[in-house]
C-alpha cells in the first residue's frame, strides 16, 4: 500500500508540473491509501485554484466529480485516521523533528504504516 499526499492527488486531477510523474506512478496501478484529511485538502486545493483564477468553478467541479468517480471505482482506498494518530504524530515530531525536520504530514503516513489501532 502507498499513502498519497495531497499534492499528489492534486497533480492527478489538475495539470501542473508534477502531473506527468503522478500519471506515471498511477499507471503502475498501485493501491493508494487516502484519508479524510486528503479529501479535505483536495477540496480546498481545487477551491484555491478557482480563487487564484487558474480554474473556473465548472472546471473545479469537473475535477471533483472525476475524483469522486475514481473513489467509487476503487482507484483510491479510503483509510480512517485512528483517534490516537495525533498523539503518536506529536511523539514522532518530538523525537525526529529536531534532527530530520519532519512535518505533520510527514509523520501521519508513518503512523498509519506502523499499525496504530484507534
C-alpha positions as a Markdown table, in Angstrom:
| # | Residue | x | y | z |
|---|---|---|---|---|
| 1 | Unk | 0.0 | 0.0 | 0.0 |
| 2 | Unk | 1.1 | 3.6 | -0.7 |
| 3 | Unk | -0.1 | 6.7 | 1.0 |
| 4 | Unk | -0.6 | 9.6 | -1.3 |
| 5 | Unk | -0.1 | 13.1 | 0.0 |
| 6 | Unk | -2.5 | 15.8 | -1.1 |
| 7 | Unk | -0.2 | 17.4 | -3.6 |
| 8 | Unk | 0.0 | 14.0 | -5.4 |
| 9 | Unk | -3.8 | 13.9 | -5.6 |
| 10 | Unk | -4.0 | 17.5 | -6.9 |
| 11 | Unk | -1.4 | 16.6 | -9.6 |
| 12 | Unk | -3.6 | 13.7 | -10.6 |
| 13 | Unk | -6.6 | 15.9 | -11.4 |
| 14 | Unk | -5.2 | 19.4 | -12.2 |
| 15 | Unk | -2.5 | 19.8 | -14.8 |
| 16 | Unk | 0.7 | 21.0 | -13.1 |
| 17 | Unk | 4.4 | 20.4 | -13.3 |
| 18 | Unk | 4.0 | 17.1 | -11.4 |
| 19 | Unk | 1.1 | 15.7 | -13.3 |
| 20 | Unk | 3.2 | 13.6 | -15.7 |
| 21 | Unk | 5.0 | 12.0 | -12.8 |
| 22 | Unk | 1.7 | 11.4 | -10.9 |
| 23 | Unk | 0.2 | 9.8 | -14.0 |
| 24 | Unk | 3.3 | 7.5 | -14.4 |
| 25 | Unk | 3.0 | 6.4 | -10.8 |
| 26 | Unk | -0.7 | 5.7 | -11.2 |
| 27 | Unk | -0.1 | 3.8 | -14.4 |
| 28 | Unk | 1.6 | 1.1 | -12.3 |
| 29 | Unk | -1.8 | 0.5 | -10.7 |
| 30 | Unk | -0.7 | 0.8 | -7.1 |
| 31 | Unk | -3.1 | 0.5 | -4.2 |
| 32 | Unk | -3.1 | 4.0 | -2.8 |
| 33 | Unk | -4.5 | 5.0 | 0.6 |
| 34 | Unk | -6.3 | 8.3 | 1.1 |
| 35 | Unk | -7.6 | 9.6 | 4.4 |
| 36 | Unk | -10.3 | 12.1 | 5.2 |
| 37 | Unk | -7.6 | 14.7 | 5.5 |
| 38 | Unk | -6.6 | 14.1 | 1.9 |
| 39 | Unk | -10.1 | 14.5 | 0.7 |
| 40 | Unk | -10.5 | 17.7 | 2.7 |
| 41 | Unk | -7.2 | 19.1 | 1.4 |
| 42 | Unk | -8.1 | 18.2 | -2.2 |
| 43 | Unk | -11.4 | 20.1 | -1.9 |
| 44 | Unk | -9.5 | 23.1 | -0.5 |
| 45 | Unk | -6.9 | 22.9 | -3.2 |
| 46 | Unk | -9.5 | 22.9 | -6.0 |
| 47 | Unk | -11.1 | 25.9 | -4.4 |
| 48 | Unk | -7.7 | 27.7 | -4.2 |
| 49 | Unk | -7.3 | 27.1 | -7.9 |
| 50 | Unk | -10.6 | 28.9 | -8.5 |
| 51 | Unk | -9.7 | 31.7 | -6.1 |
| 52 | Unk | -6.4 | 32.3 | -7.9 |
| 53 | Unk | -8.2 | 32.2 | -11.3 |
| 54 | Unk | -6.4 | 29.1 | -12.5 |
| 55 | Unk | -9.6 | 27.1 | -12.8 |
| 56 | Unk | -13.2 | 28.1 | -13.4 |
| 57 | Unk | -15.8 | 26.9 | -10.9 |
| 58 | Unk | -17.0 | 24.5 | -13.6 |
| 59 | Unk | -13.5 | 23.0 | -14.1 |
| 60 | Unk | -13.1 | 22.6 | -10.4 |
| 61 | Unk | -16.4 | 20.8 | -10.1 |
| 62 | Unk | -15.4 | 18.5 | -13.0 |
| 63 | Unk | -12.1 | 17.7 | -11.3 |
| 64 | Unk | -14.0 | 16.9 | -8.1 |
| 65 | Unk | -16.5 | 14.8 | -9.9 |
| 66 | Unk | -13.7 | 12.8 | -11.5 |
| 67 | Unk | -12.1 | 12.3 | -8.1 |
| 68 | Unk | -15.4 | 11.0 | -6.7 |
| 69 | Unk | -15.8 | 8.6 | -9.7 |
| 70 | Unk | -12.3 | 7.3 | -9.1 |
| 71 | Unk | -13.1 | 6.8 | -5.4 |
| 72 | Unk | -16.2 | 4.8 | -6.4 |
| 73 | Unk | -14.1 | 2.7 | -8.8 |
| 74 | Unk | -11.5 | 1.9 | -6.1 |
| 75 | Unk | -8.7 | 3.9 | -7.6 |
| 76 | Unk | -8.2 | 5.4 | -4.1 |
| 77 | Unk | -8.5 | 3.2 | -1.0 |
| 78 | Unk | -10.1 | 5.0 | 1.9 |
| 79 | Unk | -8.4 | 4.6 | 5.3 |
| 80 | Unk | -9.6 | 6.1 | 8.5 |
| 81 | Unk | -7.3 | 8.0 | 10.8 |
| 82 | Unk | -7.1 | 6.3 | 14.1 |
| 83 | Unk | -8.1 | 8.5 | 17.1 |
| 84 | Unk | -4.6 | 8.2 | 18.7 |
| 85 | Unk | -2.8 | 9.1 | 15.5 |
| 86 | Unk | -2.4 | 12.7 | 16.6 |
| 87 | Unk | -0.6 | 11.8 | 19.9 |
| 88 | Unk | 1.7 | 9.4 | 18.0 |
| 89 | Unk | 2.4 | 12.2 | 15.5 |
| 90 | Unk | 3.3 | 14.5 | 18.3 |
| 91 | Unk | 5.7 | 11.9 | 19.7 |
| 92 | Unk | 7.3 | 11.4 | 16.3 |
| 93 | Unk | 7.7 | 15.2 | 16.0 |
| 94 | Unk | 9.4 | 15.5 | 19.3 |
| 95 | Unk | 11.7 | 12.6 | 18.7 |
| 96 | Unk | 12.6 | 13.1 | 15.0 |
| 97 | Unk | 11.6 | 16.7 | 14.2 |
| 98 | Unk | 14.8 | 18.3 | 15.6 |
| 99 | Unk | 17.1 | 16.0 | 13.6 |
| 100 | Unk | 15.1 | 15.2 | 10.5 |
| 101 | Unk | 12.8 | 18.2 | 10.1 |
| 102 | Unk | 9.7 | 16.1 | 9.8 |
| 103 | Unk | 6.4 | 17.9 | 9.5 |
| 104 | Unk | 2.9 | 16.7 | 10.4 |
| 105 | Unk | 2.1 | 15.3 | 7.0 |
| 106 | Unk | 5.5 | 13.5 | 7.1 |
| 107 | Unk | 4.6 | 11.7 | 10.3 |
| 108 | Unk | 1.0 | 10.7 | 9.6 |
| 109 | Unk | 1.8 | 8.2 | 6.9 |
| 110 | Unk | 4.4 | 6.7 | 9.2 |
| 111 | Unk | 1.8 | 6.4 | 12.0 |
| 112 | Unk | -0.5 | 4.6 | 9.5 |
| 113 | Unk | 2.2 | 2.2 | 8.4 |
| 114 | Unk | 3.2 | 1.2 | 12.0 |
| 115 | Unk | -0.4 | -0.1 | 12.5 |
| 116 | Unk | -1.8 | 2.2 | 15.1 |
| 117 | Unk | -5.1 | 1.0 | 16.4 |
| 118 | Unk | -7.8 | 3.5 | 17.1 |
